[in-house]
Amino acid sequence: MDGEELTEQETALYDRQIRVWGADAQRRLSKSHILVYGIKGTVAEFCKNIVLAGVGSLTLVDDRVVNEEALSANFLILPDDNLFQGKTLAEVCCDSLKEFNPMVRVSVEKGDISTFGVEFFEKFDVVVISCCSLAKKLINQKCRKLSKRVAFYTVDCRGSCGEIFVDLQNYKYSKKKLEENIDCQLEYPSFEEAISVPWRALPRRVSKLYFAMRVIEGFEDVEGSNPGETLIADLPGVLKLRKELCETNSLNESQIPNALLERLLIGTREYPPVCAIIGGILGQEVIKAISGKGDPLKNFFFFDAMDGKGLIEDISEPNTGS
């Protein structure tokens, strides 16, 4: 992303943004390449935001066919059967995103992303994974094997709740303090390292959503299912796994309330207002990571529409803490 300057057309189109975060940040955005897997409502919001911000390219991966559930929260899909008959989610969303900003190259890659080799991810600066509990660890590991630093994110929205995970590896950035810029550095754990931190070692007031998401994710891992496929009928199995995990981690089961697990299992469809919030925050974080300006999120973000609160939790081993 170094070397090339903004064209006159880019400077004119992104004039207002350049006034906010500067020409260098916009140049980095315009030369960046983003990969997104799993295009539901939250990711549609994210894609819209970064395309409007002016990233260099956006590659979409999602071979699922468009269905009625996809229409409920994904505004990139027009409710006209004739328009997307036989098309995948990635193809339909690609067509819509191209209209938001013709200067951004939006393309589709087909296939099972978990089978893509390490070299495939080298083409990207940012990788965002959604709708897949099973591939998170694997893809994060592949990104970390590269000689270049690739920013890795996962995002999951279940009904009125949402989660973002961030791995920027060894990340250097600058922030303003009073009238001067200060150089900062953060060391991030991988997704596998973060969720491997013993629960008993975590701060006492960690968000209950963190534990609830790990229980449901663990259940999906055992069952070989993806988010949205685990339903309220699976509650007995989820509660059994919660009991096992709490006993193993010396955690009181009250930290993962029945009511919260039930809400996450009943609300398998995304709520558009929650999609807008989570997708907006994810967009801001990716822009920060690309530009190298501003304090990035480390390393989990949780949102629950029931109380309207967003919480940042740093789930790291002591030697990777901030």
PECOR-V583694 format. One record per run of one state. SS is the DSSP state (H for helix, E for strand, C for the rest). FROM is the first residue (numbers start at 0). LEN is the number of residues. If there is no record, write none. Layout:
# PECOR-V583694
SS_FROM_LEN ; SS_FROM_LEN
This chain:
# PECOR-V583694
C_0_7 ; H_7_6 ; C_13_1 ; H_14_7 ; C_21_1 ; H_22_8 ; C_30_2 ; E_32_5 ; C_37_3 ; H_40_13 ; C_53_3 ; E_56_5 ; C_61_3 ; E_64_1 ; C_65_2 ; H_67_6 ; C_73_7 ; H_80_4 ; C_84_3 ; E_87_1 ; H_88_12 ; C_100_4 ; E_104_4 ; C_108_4 ; H_112_3 ; C_115_2 ; H_117_4 ; C_121_4 ; E_125_5 ; C_130_5 ; H_135_9 ; C_144_6 ; E_150_8 ; C_158_2 ; E_160_7 ; C_167_2 ; E_169_8 ; C_177_2 ; E_179_8 ; C_187_3 ; H_190_5 ; C_195_3 ; H_198_3 ; C_201_6 ; H_207_16 ; C_223_8 ; H_231_17 ; C_248_4 ; H_252_3 ; C_255_2 ; H_257_9 ; C_266_5 ; H_271_20 ; C_291_1 ; E_292_1 ; C_293_6 ; E_299_5 ; C_304_4 ; E_308_5 ; C_313_4 ; H_317_3 ; C_320_2
